[in-house]
């Protein structure tokens, strides 16, 4: 089964290991033993959608140097899966043989040395795994030398989180790091705005997603509508629908499309159109290539999380902010992985702020370099999206 859109290739150390007995024979030197050089013998292969292969490593060390070569063999051992599951209270299954190889399974600790060095374990065809399952590959060391301890490596293979860090934009906002230098954000006659949002609540009458006050602004709430209802506010009237209501404490992938020639406005939550297609009166083109504070009657440039005054912040987490200079179709919105990642060079992608930096107050634009700066460093929140 191929990895599907709602799934969530680095190898990271985990926290536990197994100590398992082994046999001895006449080649053993008293007081000497072969062992894994680390107690952290569990590694995780996080499978991302674009991954087809990855490499892990095993290694054997010798407690005391010998005056002869010592051969060590590394072999997969399905019998150790139960041991792993019992130790870690897991339900992993053995990784099928089609998905791994140990190209050089016999390694040597040379005379006068005390390590084999790193031995590669290759993982292949990863995109064909059923990622509804979590797999484990136990790799066991054996040797005629005899005495072995801490002799099993475990590789856990599972789907990766496509998003691991998000920004808490509560009482915060962002502007262009270099104002007035975002040419692909002006002259837009067809626009798609997307954002992955997790509102804690809506404490103020208005909450801003992105845009320019008095021109073209995607916001939530207003006088006369509920505080959790999305609204497109423009210089020629506002567009909303009671069906455009957000839930709190829940991730929602928002897509808003607007055609300035026809006035058609559509809103999708998690790829499903909400309410009916609305008709707006805004014509002309959208110009978001505008630095903050460059309009005479107030600081009404392009902002994320700010409009008119600081009390119109978005109270919650933000991720995957995007601006397209074309109207996306519902099929495109529901394409595999679209809620959590897109290619930076995708057709019509004018700005793409993933908001996953994890430190500092700069938000990188992955599409065209229109970086943002926050008024203060956001609180960077660990996440695991899509959630299983």
C-alpha positions as CSV (number, residue, x, y, z in Angstrom):
1,X,0.0,0.0,0.0
2,X,1.4,3.4,-0.9
3,X,1.7,6.2,1.7
4,X,-1.5,8.2,1.7
5,X,-2.2,11.8,2.1
6,X,-2.9,11.9,5.8
7,X,0.2,10.3,7.0
8,X,2.5,12.0,8.3
9,X,14.6,10.3,6.5
10,X,16.5,11.0,9.5
11,X,17.5,8.2,12.0
12,X,17.2,9.4,15.6
13,X,18.3,7.6,18.8
14,X,15.6,6.4,21.2
15,X,15.9,5.6,24.8
16,X,16.1,1.9,25.6
17,X,18.1,-1.3,24.9
18,X,18.0,-5.0,25.5
19,X,20.6,-7.1,27.2
20,X,20.3,-10.7,25.9
21,X,22.4,-13.8,26.6
22,X,24.7,-15.4,24.1
23,X,26.8,-18.6,23.9
24,X,30.5,-19.0,24.6
25,X,33.1,-21.4,23.2
26,X,36.8,-22.1,23.3
27,X,37.8,-19.0,21.4
28,X,36.7,-16.7,24.2
29,X,39.3,-14.8,26.2
30,X,38.4,-14.7,29.9
31,X,37.4,-11.2,30.9
32,X,36.9,-10.0,27.3
33,X,33.6,-9.5,25.4
34,X,32.0,-8.1,22.3
35,X,29.3,-5.5,22.7
36,X,27.4,-2.7,21.1
37,X,29.4,0.5,21.7
38,X,26.3,2.3,22.9
39,X,23.4,1.5,25.3
40,X,21.1,3.3,22.9
41,X,20.6,0.4,20.5
42,X,17.1,1.4,19.3
43,X,16.9,3.7,16.3
44,X,13.9,5.1,14.4
45,X,13.6,5.3,10.6
46,X,11.0,8.1,10.1
47,X,9.5,7.5,6.6
48,X,8.4,10.6,4.8
49,X,6.4,10.7,1.6
50,X,9.3,11.4,-0.7
51,X,11.6,8.8,0.9
52,X,12.5,5.6,-0.9
53,X,15.5,4.6,1.1
54,X,17.5,5.2,4.2
55,X,20.6,3.8,5.9
56,X,21.2,2.8,9.5
57,X,24.4,1.5,11.1
58,X,25.5,-1.2,13.6
59,X,28.9,-1.7,15.1
60,X,30.7,-4.2,17.4
61,X,33.3,-3.2,20.0
62,X,35.8,-5.4,21.9
63,X,36.4,-4.7,25.5
64,X,40.1,-5.5,25.3
65,X,42.2,-5.7,22.2
66,X,43.2,-9.1,20.9
67,X,46.3,-10.2,19.0
68,X,44.1,-11.9,16.3
69,X,41.3,-10.8,14.0
70,X,37.8,-11.3,15.4
71,X,34.9,-11.9,13.0
72,X,31.5,-10.6,13.9
73,X,28.3,-11.4,11.9
74,X,25.3,-9.1,11.8
75,X,22.0,-10.8,11.0
76,X,18.3,-10.0,11.1
77,X,16.5,-12.1,13.7
78,X,12.7,-12.2,13.7
79,X,12.7,-14.0,17.0
80,X,13.7,-10.8,18.8
81,X,10.6,-8.9,17.7
82,X,8.7,-10.3,20.7
83,X,11.5,-9.2,23.0
84,X,11.3,-5.7,21.6
85,X,7.5,-5.6,22.0
86,X,7.6,-6.8,25.6
87,X,10.3,-4.3,26.6
88,X,8.6,-1.3,24.9
89,X,5.0,-2.4,25.3
90,X,4.7,-2.1,21.5
91,X,2.9,-4.0,18.7
92,X,5.6,-3.9,16.0
93,X,5.8,-6.4,13.3
94,X,8.9,-7.8,11.6
95,X,10.1,-5.7,8.7
96,X,9.7,-7.9,5.5
97,X,12.9,-8.9,3.8
98,X,12.0,-6.9,0.6
99,X,12.6,-3.7,2.6
100,X,16.2,-4.1,3.9
101,X,19.6,-5.6,3.2
102,X,22.9,-5.8,5.1
103,X,25.3,-5.6,2.2
104,X,28.4,-6.7,4.2
105,X,27.1,-8.7,7.1
106,X,30.5,-10.1,8.2
107,X,32.8,-7.5,9.7
108,X,36.2,-7.8,11.3
109,X,37.7,-6.4,14.5
110,X,41.4,-6.4,13.3
111,X,44.1,-7.6,15.6
112,X,45.2,-4.8,17.9
113,X,41.9,-2.9,17.4
114,X,38.7,-2.9,19.3
115,X,35.9,-2.1,16.8
116,X,34.5,-3.3,13.5
117,X,33.6,0.3,12.6
118,X,30.2,1.1,11.2
119,X,28.3,-1.6,9.3
120,X,25.5,-0.4,7.0
121,X,21.9,-1.6,7.2
122,X,20.1,-0.4,4.0
123,X,16.4,0.2,3.9
124,X,14.8,0.3,0.5
125,X,11.3,0.5,-1.2
126,X,10.1,2.5,1.8
127,X,7.3,4.2,-0.2
128,X,5.7,0.8,-0.6
129,X,5.3,0.1,3.1
130,X,2.0,0.0,4.8
131,X,2.5,2.9,7.1
132,X,-0.5,2.0,9.2
133,X,1.9,-0.5,10.7
134,X,5.0,0.1,12.7
135,X,7.8,-2.3,11.9
136,X,11.0,-3.4,13.7
137,X,14.1,-4.9,12.3
138,X,16.2,-6.6,15.0
139,X,19.9,-7.0,14.0
140,X,21.8,-9.5,16.2
141,X,25.6,-9.8,16.5
142,X,27.2,-13.3,16.6
143,X,30.8,-14.3,16.7
144,X,33.0,-17.4,17.3
145,X,34.8,-15.3,19.9
146,X,32.0,-16.3,22.2
147,X,31.2,-13.7,24.8
148,X,28.7,-11.0,23.7
149,X,26.6,-8.6,25.6
150,X,24.1,-5.9,24.5
151,X,24.1,-7.8,21.3
152,X,20.9,-6.6,19.5
153,X,20.2,-3.5,17.6
154,X,16.6,-2.6,16.9
155,X,15.5,-0.4,13.9
156,X,11.9,0.9,14.2
157,X,10.4,1.9,10.9
158,X,7.3,4.1,11.0
159,X,5.7,7.1,9.3
160,X,7.2,10.5,9.9
161,X,5.3,13.5,11.2
162,X,5.1,15.9,8.2
163,X,4.9,18.8,10.7
164,X,6.9,18.6,13.9
165,X,6.9,22.3,15.0
166,X,4.3,25.0,14.8
167,X,4.2,28.7,15.9
168,X,2.0,30.0,18.7
169,X,1.0,33.4,17.3
170,X,-1.0,34.5,20.4
171,X,-0.5,38.2,21.0
172,X,2.0,38.3,18.1
173,X,2.2,39.3,14.4
174,X,4.5,39.2,11.5
175,X,5.5,41.6,8.7
176,X,7.8,41.4,5.7
177,X,11.4,41.3,6.8
178,X,12.1,43.4,3.7
179,X,9.0,45.4,3.0
180,X,7.8,46.2,-0.5
181,X,9.9,43.5,-2.1
182,X,7.3,40.8,-2.8
183,X,6.5,41.4,-6.4
184,X,4.6,38.1,-6.9
185,X,2.1,39.2,-4.2
186,X,0.8,42.1,-6.3
187,X,-1.5,42.2,-9.3
188,X,-3.2,39.0,-8.2
189,X,-6.6,38.6,-10.0
190,X,-7.1,35.0,-8.8
191,X,-6.0,34.1,-5.3
192,X,-5.9,31.1,-3.0
193,X,-5.1,31.6,0.7
194,X,-4.3,28.6,2.8
195,X,-3.4,28.1,6.5
196,X,-3.3,25.3,9.0
197,X,-4.9,26.8,12.1
198,X,-5.4,25.7,15.7
199,X,-7.4,28.3,17.6
200,X,-7.3,28.1,21.3
201,X,-10.4,30.4,21.5
202,X,-11.6,33.7,20.1
203,X,-11.3,36.2,23.0
204,X,-11.6,39.3,20.8
205,X,-14.2,40.5,18.4
206,X,-11.7,40.0,15.5
207,X,-8.8,37.7,14.8
208,X,-6.6,38.1,11.8
209,X,-5.1,35.4,9.6
210,X,-3.4,37.5,6.9
211,X,-3.8,40.5,4.6
212,X,-4.3,44.2,4.6
213,X,-6.9,46.1,6.6
214,X,-9.3,48.0,4.4
215,X,-8.0,46.3,1.2
216,X,-8.1,42.5,1.2
217,X,-8.0,40.7,4.5
218,X,-8.7,37.2,5.7
219,X,-9.9,37.4,9.2
220,X,-12.2,35.7,11.8
221,X,-15.1,37.5,13.5
222,X,-16.6,41.0,13.2
223,X,-19.4,43.1,14.6
224,X,-22.6,41.3,13.9
225,X,-21.2,37.8,13.2
226,X,-19.9,35.2,15.6
227,X,-16.3,35.5,16.8
228,X,-15.3,32.2,15.2
229,X,-16.8,32.8,11.7
230,X,-14.4,33.4,8.9
231,X,-14.8,36.6,6.8
232,X,-13.1,38.1,3.8
233,X,-13.0,41.8,4.4
234,X,-12.3,44.0,1.3
235,X,-12.3,47.6,0.2
236,X,-15.6,46.9,-1.6
237,X,-17.5,45.0,1.0
238,X,-17.2,41.8,3.1
239,X,-17.9,38.2,2.3
240,X,-18.9,35.5,4.9
241,X,-21.2,32.5,5.5
242,X,-22.5,31.0,8.8
243,X,-21.0,27.7,7.6
244,X,-17.5,29.2,7.8
245,X,-17.3,28.7,11.6
246,X,-14.1,27.3,13.2
247,X,-14.0,24.8,16.0
248,X,-11.6,25.6,18.9
249,X,-8.8,23.4,20.1
250,X,-8.8,21.5,16.8
251,X,-6.6,21.7,13.7
252,X,-8.4,23.0,10.6
253,X,-6.8,23.4,7.2
254,X,-8.3,26.5,5.7
255,X,-8.5,27.2,2.0
256,X,-10.1,30.4,0.7
257,X,-10.3,31.1,-3.1
258,X,-11.4,34.4,-4.7
259,X,-11.7,35.3,-8.4
260,X,-11.6,39.1,-8.7
261,X,-13.2,39.0,-12.2
262,X,-16.3,37.0,-11.2
263,X,-16.3,37.8,-7.5
264,X,-16.7,34.0,-6.7
265,X,-15.4,33.1,-3.2
266,X,-15.2,29.6,-1.9
267,X,-14.0,28.3,1.5
268,X,-12.9,24.8,2.3
269,X,-12.2,23.3,5.7
270,X,-10.0,20.2,5.5
271,X,-10.7,20.0,1.8
272,X,-14.5,20.1,2.1
273,X,-16.3,23.2,0.8
274,X,-18.3,24.9,3.5
275,X,-21.6,26.6,2.7
276,X,-22.3,27.8,-0.8
277,X,-20.1,29.7,-3.2
278,X,-20.4,33.4,-2.2
279,X,-20.2,36.4,-4.5
280,X,-18.1,39.4,-3.5
281,X,-17.9,42.9,-4.9
282,X,-14.1,43.3,-4.9
283,X,-12.7,43.7,-8.3
284,X,-9.4,44.8,-9.7
285,X,-6.4,42.9,-8.2
286,X,-5.0,42.0,-4.8
287,X,-1.8,43.8,-3.8
288,X,0.0,42.3,-0.8
289,X,3.4,43.6,-1.8
290,X,3.1,46.4,0.8
291,X,5.3,47.1,3.7
292,X,3.7,47.7,7.1
293,X,3.1,51.3,8.0
294,X,3.4,52.7,4.5
295,X,-0.2,53.9,4.1
296,X,-0.9,57.4,5.3
297,X,-3.9,56.8,7.6
298,X,-2.2,54.0,9.6
299,X,0.0,50.9,9.6
300,X,-2.1,49.1,7.1
301,X,0.4,47.1,5.2
302,X,0.5,43.3,4.8
303,X,0.4,41.4,8.1
304,X,0.0,37.9,9.5
305,X,-2.0,38.0,12.7
306,X,-2.5,41.8,12.8
307,X,-5.0,44.3,11.4
308,X,-5.7,47.9,12.6
309,X,-4.7,47.2,16.2
310,X,-2.8,44.7,18.3
311,X,-6.0,43.2,19.8
312,X,-6.8,41.5,16.5
313,X,-4.2,38.8,16.9
314,X,-4.9,35.1,16.2
315,X,-5.1,33.3,19.5
316,X,-3.6,29.9,18.7
317,X,-1.1,28.0,16.5
318,X,-0.3,28.6,12.9
319,X,1.4,26.5,10.3
320,X,1.5,26.1,6.5
321,X,0.6,29.6,5.4
322,X,0.4,29.9,1.6
323,X,-0.6,32.4,-1.0
324,X,-1.2,31.2,-4.6
325,X,-1.8,33.5,-7.6
326,X,-4.4,31.1,-9.0
327,X,-7.6,29.4,-7.8
328,X,-6.9,25.9,-6.7
329,X,-9.4,23.2,-7.5
330,X,-11.0,21.0,-4.9
331,X,-9.0,18.1,-6.3
332,X,-5.7,20.0,-5.9
333,X,-6.7,20.9,-2.3
334,X,-7.3,17.3,-1.5
335,X,-4.1,16.0,-3.2
336,X,-1.9,13.7,-1.2
337,X,-0.1,15.5,1.7
338,X,-1.5,18.9,0.6
339,X,-2.7,19.9,4.0
340,X,0.8,19.5,5.5
341,X,3.3,20.2,2.7
342,X,3.6,21.3,-0.9
343,X,6.5,21.7,-3.3
344,X,8.1,25.2,-3.0
345,X,8.2,25.5,-6.8
346,X,4.5,24.4,-7.3
347,X,2.7,26.3,-10.1
348,X,1.4,29.6,-8.9
349,X,2.7,29.4,-5.3
350,X,3.6,33.0,-4.6
351,X,4.5,32.7,-0.8
352,X,4.9,29.7,1.5
353,X,5.6,30.2,5.2
354,X,5.8,26.8,6.8
355,X,6.3,28.4,10.3
356,X,8.4,25.5,11.5
357,X,11.7,27.3,12.3
358,X,11.7,26.2,16.0
359,X,13.7,29.3,17.2
360,X,14.0,33.0,16.6
361,X,11.5,35.5,15.2
362,X,12.0,35.1,11.4
363,X,9.6,33.1,9.3
364,X,11.1,31.8,6.1
365,X,9.3,32.0,2.8
366,X,10.1,28.7,1.0
367,X,8.7,29.8,-2.4
368,X,10.2,33.2,-3.2
369,X,12.1,34.4,-0.3
370,X,9.5,36.8,1.1
371,X,10.5,36.2,4.7
372,X,8.5,37.5,7.6
373,X,9.6,38.9,11.0
374,X,7.5,38.5,14.1
375,X,7.1,41.3,16.6
376,X,8.7,38.9,19.1
377,X,9.9,35.3,18.9
378,X,6.8,33.0,18.8
379,X,6.6,30.2,21.2
380,X,7.6,27.2,19.1
381,X,5.4,24.2,19.9
382,X,6.3,20.6,19.2
383,X,3.7,18.9,17.0
384,X,3.1,15.6,15.2
385,X,0.9,16.2,12.2
386,X,-1.0,14.5,10.8
387,X,-2.0,12.9,14.0
388,X,-2.6,9.2,14.1
